[in-house]
């Protein structure tokens, strides 16, 4: 039968569905299907009953195929997360109806699971069950969310595994490795998270083998990572880097707990009667915060592959629940027919697509050494040794008498015809999985759990893991990267911890605290600031706002905006991180801030940075302030060779001082303050003017003889006060700020115009005012493809701390190009906002008294490039390189971003 409804949208039953099914008799109710004579009311209503309208479920199945044939419904089984029904049509066609228990899955998770299965099946040709229909709303006619899925025949590999010869086991692992390599193939998305259907109109002709039918969205939780969670929400972002993903989940967990329980470290947050069986003692908030910080230290210190190994960060399908119980195969050919569990598959870096099937990860009897590594069930210790051949390759079949005692490979006992959702939902993916009706093995009495069994099993599984690695390498050379199987261990552990949440942290508290103590950086969260070095040239200080939101009555508060905020007392330069998203702008390793040029005799690098890609040079102007410039003295425009900068940085030289060259410019260029471009191949400068010489916009040839052309030097015959900064808008018009600062400093005559922002149409020469009511308009930049403008107001720098040190955001009128709807975008805590730049991701950068401050597009300060001294401006140059002008020095910082400037 062929599905007849739209798959990218939830199924909607017609309003007359009840009338359509009234004539159908003998559709059993949910209770008739699921309740046995042994269940009392309390058990049935609390553990089994969902509140399902089975008539509506039967009709939904008919509707999905536009069929008038009435199928039979049968209850197959269920667990803590799902109930599964078989719905079979008269011709034998069978559908599996999977009904998530209310509250166990969010609507987004259901859509994401469906989209992930469909993408895998249609785009990657991975054998995932076909989805026929779905609805995530518990208020639909069925009475619960549901998925109608392909019925998959076959057995789960664990059912035959112990009867297979050594060669047959390797053949099965080879079959798995082929599919594993397919899971690992690069996906064309950006960011880490879950897959959803693209928002297409209902009548769209969707091609599900086209990646445009899908989009990457925020992480949507699956049952393996929510089994013991109290916090059911997730951050609603798609971080780019793995470390920023971990930090975002960590911060979300910590914020959720502290929001719920406050700040008193003695508050009890869990006791022995906690719903999770993992909690076996009273836990205080203070204990949690100490363990949380220990985990944070591990996240910060975790060694990750260098950026040069970019292939290890390529996005892939990564499963957190890779086990035989979630796979179906043909019982005769042992060919894989379906991967069943997609609830815990996410889009993650290739590095994390490296788990072994948990069925070759025997850990029982590993002893203290295994607990010293954290005791992660998916990562047992390797064990070598000699064992009898028949123990390895010809295990004795399990007898019927033994079967109830043997929970080999931590799986639930499923029948050969078990449908799609066969893992008995209590399996926790990363956790030992005993079904509800089987008691865990008693390690003291069960004959089979003795060292006579465990030791050979651990050796056997170690050999199987090595063979599985080689099988994967044969299909994907990335698995053969030097040190790959060792380097993925710590990232997999951290991924498990941040996904499973605080209860899992407390289960592994001793290991976390010990590991953090070994790193010698553990502090209490209440006094928390952590500086990490790693492989970076410059340190990264993580400073959660909660760590300084209350300083106390006896604290030493800052007395002015020039008292720099450095709570970690770190030595500049370094990166200050207030929000984990800032880490996505930093390389995974080797982040740096390095001085690349210096001159102690005068502030040679101050304003007007312009990167010219044609010559790979950065142009800049010296200070516009006395004594470098004055009524009688012009400032200087110089350039530095970026190729020399890149070579010096790559060489590892500690003391870099790249020479700069000063340009010999004509007298029409007087005190350069702003710069942008290239514009039509030239530098576009905004000059303050000097004495009676007018302020102007000038085009300068970036090559000798550096000839200049003045584009504008008056507003309908009136001199501008002193132009400050300049940018080119997407419309091709030139926008610039004009302030009275030069007059206040005695470098220009008394002002003749208000402090304003102007637009110049270079094709007509027409100039107009686009914004006013500013104290001292300074930096200017555009965002959102020219729809938004940012203006820095530096009034407090001249008029005192109670005046503006503010970046304002405006909407740019699409017709007049005037600025409207002014609102505060950000207030600068150190000094004033000077030069402003915006990257293609919407981050806003401003030079301030302590370096470069960086905000996201919502105006949240996410981090600082802390130089420790004033920075007037900066510019993106080359790849992932930000050049920072700090007066007597120039710095280069590794920033994974690109400028949004228009270059012509």
Residue pairs with C-beta under 8 A, 6 or more apart in sequence:
1 65
1 67
1 89
1 91
1 93
2 65
3 64
3 65
3 130
3 132
3 133
4 64
4 65
4 66
5 11
5 63
5 64
5 133
6 202
6 206
7 114
7 118
7 131
7 132
7 133
7 134
7 206
7 208
8 197
8 198
8 200
8 204
8 206
8 208
8 213
9 197
9 202
10 111
10 134
10 135
10 136
10 137
10 140
11 60
11 63
11 64
11 133
11 134
11 135
11 148
12 135
13 56
13 59
13 60
13 63
13 140
13 141
14 20
14 63
17 56
17 59
17 63
17 141
18 55
18 141
20 59
21 27
21 55
21 56
21 58
21 59
24 55
24 58
24 70
27 54
27 55
27 58
27 73
28 54
28 73
29 54
30 49
30 50
30 51
30 52
30 53
30 54
31 44
31 49
33 54
33 73
33 74
33 75
33 85
34 44
34 48
34 49
34 75
34 78
34 83
35 44
35 48
35 49
39 48
48 78
48 83
50 83
50 99
50 101
50 102
50 143
50 144
51 102
51 143
51 144
52 83
52 99
52 142
52 143
52 144
53 141
53 142
53 143
54 73
54 85
56 140
56 141
56 142
56 143
57 73
57 85
57 87
57 97
57 99
57 142
57 146
58 70
58 71
58 73
58 87
59 141
60 133
60 135
60 141
60 142
60 146
60 148
61 71
61 87
61 95
61 97
61 132
61 133
61 148
62 68
62 69
62 70
62 71
63 133
64 95
64 132
64 133
64 148
65 132
67 89
69 89
69 90
69 91
70 90
71 87
71 88
71 89
71 90
71 95
72 87
72 88
73 85
73 86
73 87
73 97
74 85
74 86
74 87
74 88
75 83
75 84
75 85
75 86
76 84
76 85
76 86
76 96
76 418
76 419
77 83
77 84
77 418
77 424
78 84
78 425
79 424
79 425
79 426
79 435
79 436
80 101
80 104
80 223
80 425
80 426
80 436
81 100
81 101
81 104
81 105
81 223
81 425
81 426
82 98
82 99
82 100
82 101
82 104
82 421
82 425
83 98
83 99
83 101
84 96
84 97
84 98
84 99
84 419
84 420
84 421
85 96
85 97
85 99
86 94
86 95
86 96
86 97
86 151
86 419
87 94
87 95
87 96
87 97
87 148
88 94
88 95
89 95
94 151
95 132
95 148
95 149
95 150
95 151
96 129
96 148
96 149
96 150
96 151
96 152
96 419
96 420
96 421
97 146
97 147
97 148
97 149
98 146
98 147
98 148
98 149
98 419
98 420
98 421
99 142
99 144
99 145
99 146
100 110
100 144
100 145
100 146
102 138
102 144
102 145
104 223
104 226
105 113
105 136
105 145
105 223
105 343
106 136
106 220
106 221
106 232
107 136
107 137
107 145
108 136
108 194
108 196
108 217
108 218
108 220
109 194
109 220
109 221
109 222
109 343
110 134
110 136
110 145
110 147
111 134
111 136
111 196
111 197
111 220
112 194
112 195
112 196
112 217
112 220
113 147
113 222
113 342
113 343
114 131
114 134
114 147
114 197
115 195
115 196
115 197
115 214
116 194
116 195
116 317
116 342
116 345
117 128
117 129
117 131
117 342
118 128
118 131
118 197
118 208
119 195
119 208
119 211
119 213
119 214
120 126
120 128
120 183
120 317
120 339
120 342
120 345
121 127
121 128
121 129
121 130
122 208
122 209
123 208
123 209
123 210
123 211
123 214
124 182
124 183
124 185
124 317
125 182
126 179
126 182
126 183
126 317
126 339
127 179
127 336
127 337
127 338
127 339
128 338
128 339
128 342
129 149
129 150
129 152
129 338
129 340
129 420
130 149
130 150
131 147
131 148
131 149
131 150
132 148
132 149
132 150
133 147
133 148
134 145
134 146
134 147
134 148
135 142
135 145
135 146
136 145
137 145
138 144
138 145
140 146
149 419
149 420
150 338
150 420
151 419
151 420
152 328
152 337
152 338
152 340
152 419
152 420
153 328
153 337
153 417
154 328
154 329
154 330
154 331
154 337
154 338
154 416
155 328
155 329
155 331
155 416
156 324
156 325
156 326
156 327
156 328
156 329
156 411
156 414
156 418
156 422
157 172
157 324
157 327
157 329
157 334
157 359
158 324
158 325
158 359
158 408
158 409
158 411
159 414
159 416
160 331
160 334
161 169
161 172
161 324
161 359
161 408
161 409
162 395
162 397
162 398
162 408
163 395
163 397
164 172
165 393
165 394
166 392
166 393
166 394
167 393
168 334
169 393
169 464
170 467
171 334
172 329
172 334
173 357
173 360
173 464
173 467
173 468
173 471
174 471
175 329
175 334
175 335
175 336
176 327
176 336
176 357
176 468
177 468
177 471
177 472
177 474
177 475
178 475
179 336
179 339
180 353
180 472
180 475
181 472
181 475
181 476
183 316
183 317
183 318
183 319
183 353
184 316
184 317
184 350
184 353
184 476
184 478
184 479
185 316
185 476
186 314
186 315
186 316
186 350
187 211
187 314
187 315
187 316
187 317
187 347
188 211
189 195
189 215
189 216
189 315
189 347
190 216
190 238
190 240
190 315
191 216
191 238
191 239
191 240
191 347
192 219
192 238
192 239
192 240
192 242
192 245
192 315
192 346
192 347
192 348
192 349
193 216
193 217
193 218
193 219
193 220
193 238
193 346
193 347
194 216
194 217
194 218
194 219
194 220
194 346
194 347
195 214
195 215
195 216
195 217
195 347
196 214
196 215
196 216
196 217
197 213
197 214
197 215
198 212
198 213
198 214
198 215
199 215
200 206
200 213
206 213
207 213
216 238
216 347
217 238
218 234
218 235
218 236
218 237
218 238
219 234
219 235
219 238
219 249
219 346
220 234
221 229
221 232
221 234
222 320
222 321
222 343
222 344
222 345
222 346
222 429
223 343
223 344
223 425
223 428
223 429
224 320
224 321
224 343
224 344
224 427
224 428
224 429
224 430
224 431
224 499
225 320
225 344
225 429
225 499
225 500
225 501
226 232
226 501
227 428
227 429
227 431
227 500
228 276
228 278
228 428
228 500
228 501
228 503
228 504
229 500
229 501
229 503
230 501
230 502
230 503
231 252
231 253
231 256
231 257
231 501
231 502
233 252
233 256
234 249
234 252
235 248
235 249
235 252
237 248
237 581
239 245
239 248
239 580
239 581
239 584
240 584
240 896
241 583
241 584
241 586
241 588
242 304
242 313
242 348
242 349
242 351
242 352
242 491
242 588
243 299
243 300
243 302
243 304
243 583
243 588
244 580
244 581
244 582
244 583
244 584
245 498
246 299
246 302
246 494
246 495
246 498
247 296
247 299
247 542
247 580
247 583
248 580
248 581
249 498
249 499
250 292
250 295
250 296
250 299
250 498
250 580
251 544
251 580
253 292
253 498
253 501
253 502
254 289
254 292
254 525
254 544
254 546
255 546
257 269
257 285
257 288
257 292
257 502
258 285
258 289
258 546
260 269
261 267
261 269
261 285
262 285
263 285
263 526
263 550
264 285
265 284
265 285
265 286
265 289
265 526
266 284
266 285
266 286
267 284
267 285
268 282
268 283
268 284
268 285
269 283
269 284
269 285
269 288
270 279
270 282
270 283
270 503
270 506
271 279
271 281
271 282
271 283
272 279
272 280
272 281
272 282
276 503
278 503
278 504
278 506
278 507
279 503
279 506
283 506
286 524
287 506
287 509
288 502
288 505
288 506
289 524
289 525
289 526
290 513
290 522
290 524
290 525
291 505
291 506
291 509
291 512
291 513
292 502
292 505
292 525
293 516
293 522
293 523
293 524
293 525
293 528
293 530
294 509
294 512
294 513
294 515
294 516
294 517
294 522
295 494
295 497
295 498
295 505
295 512
295 516
296 530
296 542
297 515
297 516
297 519
297 521
297 522
297 530
298 490
298 494
298 512
298 515
298 516
298 519
299 494
299 498
300 530
300 532
300 534
300 540
300 542
301 519
301 532
301 534
302 490
302 491
302 494
303 487
303 490
303 534
303 535
303 589
304 351
304 487
304 491
304 588
304 589
305 312
305 313
305 351
305 481
305 487
305 588
305 589
306 535
306 588
306 589
306 590
307 587
307 588
307 589
307 590
309 481
311 350
311 478
311 481
312 349
312 350
312 351
312 478
312 481
312 484
313 349
313 350
313 351
313 588
314 349
314 350
314 478
315 347
315 348
315 349
315 350
316 347
316 348
316 349
316 350
316 353
317 345
317 346
317 347
317 353
318 345
318 346
318 347
318 348
318 349
318 352
318 353
319 341
319 344
319 345
319 353
319 355
320 344
320 345
320 346
320 355
320 429
320 430
320 495
320 496
320 499
321 341
321 343
321 344
321 423
321 427
321 429
321 430
322 355
322 356
322 357
322 358
323 357
323 358
323 359
323 409
323 410
323 411
323 423
323 427
323 429
323 433
324 357
324 358
324 359
324 409
324 411
325 411
325 412
325 414
325 422
325 423
325 424
325 427
325 433
326 339
326 340
326 341
326 422
326 423
327 336
327 338
327 339
327 340
328 336
328 337
328 338
328 340
328 422
329 335
329 336
329 337
330 337
331 416
338 420
340 420
340 421
340 422
340 423
341 421
341 423
344 429
348 495
350 478
351 487
351 488
351 491
352 488
352 491
352 492
352 495
354 479
354 484
354 485
354 488
354 492
355 378
355 492
356 378
356 465
356 468
357 468
358 377
358 378
358 409
358 410
359 409
359 411
360 461
360 464
360 465
360 468
361 377
361 378
361 379
361 380
361 461
361 465
362 380
362 409
362 454
362 457
362 458
362 460
362 461
363 370
363 375
363 377
363 380
363 381
363 458
364 443
364 449
364 454
364 457
364 458
365 449
365 451
365 454
365 455
365 458
366 380
366 381
366 383
366 458
369 381
370 380
370 381
371 511
372 511
373 379
373 381
373 511
374 493
374 508
374 511
374 515
375 508
375 511
376 430
376 492
376 493
376 496
377 410
377 430
377 431
377 432
378 430
378 492
378 496
379 489
379 492
379 493
380 458
380 461
381 458
382 462
382 465
383 455
383 458
383 459
383 462
384 459
384 462
385 455
385 459
387 455
387 456
387 459
387 460
388 456
391 456
391 460
392 456
392 459
392 460
392 463
398 406
398 408
402 448
403 413
404 438
405 441
405 446
405 448
406 448
407 434
407 438
407 440
407 441
410 427
410 432
410 433
410 434
411 427
411 433
412 423
412 424
412 426
412 427
412 433
412 434
412 435
412 438
413 435
413 438
414 422
414 423
414 424
423 433
424 433
424 435
424 436
426 433
426 434
426 435
426 436
427 433
430 496
430 500
432 440
434 440
441 448
441 449
442 449
443 449
469 479
469 485
472 479
473 479
473 480
478 484
479 485
496 504
497 504
497 505
497 508
505 512
513 522
516 522
521 530
521 532
523 529
523 530
525 547
526 547
527 547
528 544
528 547
529 541
529 542
529 543
529 547
529 567
529 568
530 541
530 542
530 568
531 539
531 540
531 541
531 542
531 568
531 570
531 574
532 539
532 540
532 541
532 542
533 539
534 540
534 589
535 589
535 590
536 589
536 590
536 591
536 592
537 590
537 591
537 592
537 593
537 594
538 573
538 574
538 575
538 591
538 592
538 593
538 594
538 893
539 570
539 571
539 574
539 575
540 574
540 575
540 577
540 583
540 586
540 591
541 568
541 570
541 574
541 575
541 576
541 577
541 866
542 577
543 567
543 568
543 576
543 577
543 578
544 578
545 578
547 567
548 567
551 557
558 565
560 801
561 796
561 801
561 805
561 828
561 829
561 830
561 831
561 832
561 849
562 830
562 831
562 849
564 830
564 849
564 850
564 866
564 868
565 829
565 830
565 850
566 572
566 576
566 850
566 866
566 868
568 576
570 866
572 851
572 866
572 867
572 868
572 869
573 593
573 594
573 595
573 851
573 865
573 866
573 867
573 868
573 891
573 893
574 593
574 866
575 582
575 586
575 591
575 593
575 863
575 864
575 865
575 866
576 863
576 864
576 866
577 583
577 862
577 863
578 861
578 862
578 863
578 864
579 856
579 860
579 861
579 862
579 863
581 856
581 862
582 854
582 862
582 863
584 896
585 843
585 854
585 863
585 895
585 896
585 897
586 894
586 895
586 896
587 880
587 894
587 896
590 894
591 894
592 649
592 892
592 893
592 894
593 865
593 867
593 884
593 891
593 892
593 893
593 894
594 649
594 656
594 891
594 892
594 893
595 656
595 657
595 889
595 890
595 891
596 640
596 645
596 648
596 649
596 656
596 657
596 658
596 883
596 890
596 891
596 892
597 605
597 640
597 656
597 657
597 658
597 659
597 660
597 889
597 890
598 657
598 888
598 889
598 890
599 660
599 888
600 888
602 622
602 623
602 628
602 888
603 622
603 623
603 625
603 628
603 887
603 888
604 622
604 636
604 638
604 660
604 888
605 620
605 622
605 638
605 660
605 885
605 886
605 887
605 888
605 889
605 890
606 620
606 621
606 622
606 623
606 624
606 628
606 635
606 872
606 873
606 885
606 887
607 620
607 621
607 623
607 624
607 672
607 673
607 674
607 675
607 835
607 872
607 873
607 885
608 619
608 620
608 621
608 637
608 672
608 673
608 674
608 675
608 685
608 686
608 873
609 618
609 619
609 620
609 675
609 835
609 873
609 874
609 875
609 883
609 885
610 618
610 619
610 620
610 675
610 676
610 677
610 678
610 683
610 684
610 875
611 617
611 618
611 619
611 642
611 875
611 876
611 877
611 878
611 883
611 899
612 618
612 619
612 677
612 678
612 683
612 702
613 678
613 903
614 678
614 681
614 702
615 702
615 703
616 641
616 642
616 643
616 878
617 639
617 640
617 641
617 642
617 702
618 639
618 640
618 642
618 875
618 877
618 883
619 637
619 638
619 639
619 663
619 675
619 683
619 702
620 637
620 638
620 639
620 640
620 675
620 873
620 885
620 890
621 635
621 636
621 637
621 638
621 672
621 673
621 675
621 685
622 628
622 629
622 635
622 636
622 637
622 638
623 629
623 635
623 887
624 635
624 671
624 672
624 673
624 688
624 742
625 745
626 745
626 747
627 633
628 635
628 636
629 635
629 671
629 688
629 690
629 747
630 690
630 747
631 690
631 691
631 746
631 747
632 691
634 669
634 670
634 671
634 690
635 671
635 672
636 662
636 663
637 662
637 663
637 665
637 669
637 672
637 685
637 700
638 660
638 661
638 662
638 663
639 660
639 661
639 663
639 702
640 658
640 659
640 660
640 661
640 890
641 658
642 877
642 878
642 881
642 883
644 658
645 656
645 658
645 877
645 878
645 881
645 883
645 892
646 878
646 881
648 656
648 658
649 656
649 892
658 890
660 890
663 700
663 706
664 705
664 706
665 700
665 706
665 708
666 706
666 707
666 708
668 696
668 698
668 708
668 710
669 685
669 687
669 698
669 700
669 708
670 687
670 688
670 689
670 690
670 693
670 695
670 696
671 687
671 688
671 689
671 690
671 722
671 742
671 747
672 685
672 686
672 687
672 688
673 686
673 687
673 688
673 722
673 723
673 724
673 725
674 685
674 686
674 723
674 724
674 725
674 726
674 736
674 737
675 683
675 684
675 685
675 686
675 726
676 684
676 726
676 727
676 728
676 901
677 683
677 684
677 728
677 901
677 903
677 904
678 684
678 702
678 903
678 904
679 699
679 728
679 734
679 904
680 699
680 904
681 702
681 904
682 699
682 700
682 701
682 702
682 709
683 699
683 700
683 701
683 702
684 697
684 698
684 699
684 700
684 726
684 728
684 734
685 697
685 698
685 699
685 700
685 726
686 695
686 696
686 697
686 723
686 724
686 725
686 726
686 736
687 695
687 696
687 697
687 698
687 723
688 695
688 722
688 723
688 724
688 742
688 747
688 748
689 695
689 696
689 719
689 720
689 722
689 723
689 742
689 748
690 747
690 748
691 747
691 748
691 749
692 749
694 713
694 714
694 719
694 720
695 713
695 719
695 720
695 721
695 722
695 723
695 738
695 742
695 748
696 710
696 711
696 712
696 713
696 720
696 723
697 710
697 711
697 712
697 713
697 723
697 726
697 734
697 736
697 760
698 708
698 709
698 710
698 711
699 708
699 709
699 710
699 711
700 706
700 707
700 708
700 709
701 707
701 708
711 734
711 760
711 762
711 765
712 760
712 765
712 767
713 719
713 720
714 720
715 753
715 758
715 767
718 752
718 753
719 749
719 752
719 753
720 738
720 753
720 758
721 738
721 739
721 740
721 742
721 743
721 748
721 751
721 752
721 753
721 755
722 738
722 739
722 740
722 741
722 742
722 743
722 747
722 748
723 736
723 737
723 738
724 736
724 737
724 738
724 739
724 741
724 777
724 778
724 779
725 736
725 737
725 778
725 779
725 780
725 835
725 836
726 734
726 735
726 736
726 737
726 780
727 734
727 735
727 736
727 780
727 781
727 782
727 901
728 734
728 735
728 901
728 902
728 904
729 735
729 759
729 782
729 786
729 812
729 817
729 902
730 782
730 785
730 786
730 902
731 786
731 817
732 761
732 762
732 763
733 759
733 760
733 761
733 762
733 817
734 759
734 760
734 761
734 762
735 757
735 758
735 759
735 760
735 770
735 780
735 782
735 789
736 757
736 758
736 760
736 780
737 756
737 757
737 758
737 777
737 778
737 779
737 780
737 791
738 753
738 755
738 756
738 757
738 758
738 777
739 755
739 774
739 776
739 777
739 778
740 751
740 755
740 776
741 776
741 798
742 748
743 749
743 750
743 751
744 798
754 772
755 772
755 774
755 775
755 776
755 777
756 769
756 771
756 772
756 774
756 777
757 769
757 770
757 771
757 772
757 774
757 777
757 780
757 791
757 819
758 767
758 768
758 769
758 770
759 767
759 768
759 770
759 817
760 766
760 767
761 767
768 818
770 817
770 818
770 819
771 777
771 789
771 791
771 810
771 818
771 819
771 822
773 822
774 791
774 793
774 795
774 804
774 808
775 793
775 794
775 795
775 798
775 799
775 803
775 804
776 793
776 794
776 795
776 797
776 798
776 804
777 791
777 792
777 793
778 791
778 792
778 793
778 794
778 832
778 833
778 834
778 835
779 790
779 791
779 792
779 807
779 833
779 834
779 835
779 836
779 846
779 847
779 873
780 789
780 790
780 791
780 792
780 836
781 789
781 790
781 836
781 837
781 838
781 844
782 788
782 789
782 790
782 812
782 838
782 900
783 789
783 790
783 838
783 842
783 844
783 857
783 900
784 842
784 857
786 812
787 811
787 812
787 814
788 809
788 810
788 811
788 812
789 809
789 810
789 811
789 812
789 819
790 807
790 808
790 809
790 810
790 825
790 836
790 838
790 844
791 807
791 808
791 810
791 819
792 806
792 807
792 808
792 832
792 833
792 834
792 836
792 846
793 804
793 805
793 806
793 807
793 808
793 833
794 804
794 805
794 832
794 833
794 834
795 803
795 804
795 805
795 832
796 802
796 803
796 804
796 805
796 832
797 805
797 831
797 832
805 827
805 828
805 831
805 832
805 833
806 824
806 825
806 826
806 827
806 828
806 833
807 824
807 825
807 826
807 827
807 828
807 833
807 836
807 844
807 846
807 855
808 822
808 823
808 824
808 825
809 822
809 823
809 824
809 825
809 859
810 819
810 820
810 821
810 822
810 823
811 819
811 820
811 821
812 818
812 819
813 819
813 820
824 859
825 844
825 855
825 859
826 833
826 844
826 846
826 853
826 855
826 859
826 861
828 846
828 848
828 853
829 861
830 848
830 849
830 850
830 853
831 848
831 849
831 850
831 870
832 848
832 849
833 846
833 847
833 848
833 853
834 846
834 847
834 848
834 871
834 872
834 873
835 846
835 847
835 872
835 873
835 874
835 885
836 844
836 845
836 846
837 844
837 845
837 846
837 873
837 874
837 875
837 876
837 899
837 901
838 844
838 845
838 899
838 900
839 845
839 876
839 897
839 898
839 899
839 900
840 897
840 898
840 899
840 900
841 857
841 897
842 856
842 857
843 854
843 855
843 856
843 857
843 862
843 897
844 854
844 855
844 856
844 857
844 859
845 852
845 853
845 854
845 874
845 882
846 852
846 853
846 855
847 870
847 871
847 872
847 873
847 874
847 884
847 885
848 870
848 871
849 869
849 870
850 864
850 866
850 867
850 868
850 869
850 871
851 864
851 865
851 866
851 867
851 868
851 869
851 871
851 884
851 886
852 864
852 865
852 867
852 871
852 874
852 882
852 884
852 893
853 861
853 863
853 864
854 861
854 862
854 863
854 864
854 865
855 861
855 862
856 862
865 882
865 884
865 891
865 893
865 895
867 884
867 886
867 891
869 886
869 887
869 889
870 886
870 887
871 884
871 885
871 886
872 885
872 886
872 887
873 885
874 882
874 883
874 884
874 885
875 882
875 883
875 899
876 882
876 883
876 895
876 897
876 898
876 899
876 901
877 883
880 894
880 895
880 896
880 897
881 892
881 893
881 894
881 895
882 892
882 893
882 894
882 895
882 897
883 890
883 891
883 892
884 890
884 891
884 892
884 893
